[in-house]
């Protein structure tokens, strides 16, 4: 394999101006994890099949394993590390944690960012809209149900509505 | 065993606290194995066989070694000692020595400056093979003795044969009004954890090695490394990183774990390996494909008189947990329903495919699928409601089964009641197609199951506890709980914190949990066989009760209050009769440390001894058994054959929920995984084309997305078991078991065809419907089972026959 010298890009990463140099064939996933030490972005297949490596580029979810790092030049990239507002977790991060939507937690960063994108566009999504939006992300632990409930709970809280943990989803039916 | 069955008040147990590691997982802080980066770290790639069965004639690594950036290349001769998870199946080498046994079997490994160089070097390794005839199926393995895939096993390519008989089944069949026989096939499938296996090894200047690995069983990896690397176990440290999903797929010691250790020892630099998704398919150790035949005798009222169950397991290329898997296909039949006489014959073969092993439910979903459909067919023949026939066979609580498994609490009856009521079963079910209550194409089906809460015996024979917990109390009020258990997402770290917090009266988030580190934590055997909550929970109770005792002794002395008056809650130790008299938890630790010295306690757990003493009685015993019942509602399109599972009602007998929210998560996740198995997931190979895996990728190995997942209605039944911590039983695996057969029986109810083979694909439904339209049975499923020369069964008198759990002396058979 022919080796090329590193290329240098500038982009906005989690709100910060960032410069990084890396081998030009690297994917955004590899650049984030290996050259910027942001290991919160995970990988499940590196072939664009599982949704695990999703990040937001200019506000839209993309699979970072399918995007060249070089293509991030000048773009705005958000990873799981940039989702919280300082020490304050994003409502989705809170509800994912509180409702058990993260079991092994490996797929969670991808789900969280895709859900954030959904709620930005659709603040009051139906269950079907949530399913549709998250259909590109695989989770093997939860059966997705706690994830839907966490998205619904976060959406309600973000709309300013009072909405408690649904009893059925934490205690089961009577 | 301290077992607070009716504690006065529980502050933590039974409450839906978030997991202690939940937030870290939602902000990207959790360090999985591939997230570990060490200075000077090298990267490993393994060259894998492209042939399914071949002798290795020569391996030339010279070109690879000469490549710039390559630091080491090793082959099988560098790691000559075999290993394997079971003492009876030490049949794996980290790198194949003289032959390869499946496509994906590793033959050489490279450590290089980065993954790209390692990959290039791997392609420069030249291997000369001499292909051998392949064994692709159970039938071939039974028929073809030579070439043998392994030079051990019961005969030819048969790895293991088991033949057990409890009571005289022929007498039982003679007493029956109806004797029915059916065959079923359950295709293999794989865990597909979202995290690909990864491991990092670091060899330090004192000659000690540390391995971080995505493993469910660090203790067993520790043992295997000590054997294979030739280092004293005390110089090896295994740290299980949080597993990004396990489901049984990270329970074996793996070749890549051994390989990175060896490469680190050779190069003196840390070495990391991260498997590609394709390689994860080759690691496999997933669900065994199982062909089954079951024969049951029943009275006209549905009472079972005898059962004879045969299973034929396609084990793939190595032993793995296979001997245990084989026994498990036969062990638990008597736990779900009362079976007074029972015969089990099981056979596992070697084939040239990735090795099978334990996947969620280990050896149990296959027989459960067959038996539940079989029972449904019997019910139809007797014109009994499928619910009624199941209620008729409930096992009595606190009883001993025909094969000597001791049942404790038994909540199946309540589980059935809940799902029947929730699904409005009686308004919707009818055997009579002419009096359907649901429109054609819509159907409903029910199934039940039971599962172990930990294996009664450890994998290697010993008299030590299966789980140990150590507590350290800090004089400033901190508590550290240490345990060898491994969190694979199920929440085992949190369970330790909840239980210790409950007993010491502090907040679970006050507690530091240190787990799965063979240098720091007492041994726990690992996250498998649904053992963790029960065993670590009991060990944690013991350790915490001991710490509590030291605290109350010191505080009682200080306050002049009788010990029995003291209570621990809300971070205080106080007099229950005069609650304002008390000290803070931190002050209590100071008092205890002043009185007794450094405060540390330990707890351990060993399961009770099983009443079974016959050869083969080691698989099946458990401290407790969980129960589940499920009703599935399906929509079957008779034109396309597509089955949509619309809803599953499931009730699970959890004993007691330590955290009901986490229990719910396990139930829902089990339903999901079952749905994948019954509708779409299959590990399949091109038998005539080199036994190559048809689709080792996540795109083509179909698993349910949000669009296929059904609605789930969950009921938790709390019938505390005396052996469980606070009465808790397992939930990680049991709820998967009733779902596949519930879906299959619902498909029959919907369109009148029996799909006796998993997965239920549209093609199979259409073929069965076509059969039916031609006036035939309308069944898709296997025909005969292979003809096998079974050994004379080992006979055991049942408890009802006055047996004592031992086998009867073998007598010469006269013809």
Interface residues (C-beta under 8 A of the other chain):
Chain A: X1 X3 X33 X37 X38 X39 X40 X41 X42 X43 X44 X45 X46 X47 X49 X50 X52 X79 X80 X81 X83 X84 X89 X93 X94 X96 X97 X98 X99 X100 X102 X103 X104 X105 X106 X107 X108 X109 X112 X130 X131 X132 X134 X135 X136 X137 X138 X139 X140 X141 X142 X143 X144 X145 X146 X148 X165 X169 X170 X171 X172 X173 X174
Chain B: X16 X18 X19 X21 X22 X23 X24 X25 X26 X27 X28 X29 X30 X31 X32 X34 X35 X37 X116 X119 X120 X191 X192 X193 X194 X195 X196 X242 X243 X244 X245 X246 X247 X276 X277 X418 X422 X488 X489 X490 X491 X660 X661 X662 X663 X664 X665 X667 X668 X669 X670 X671 X672 X673 X675 X697 X698 X699 X703 X705 X706 X707 X709 X712 X713 X714 X715 X716
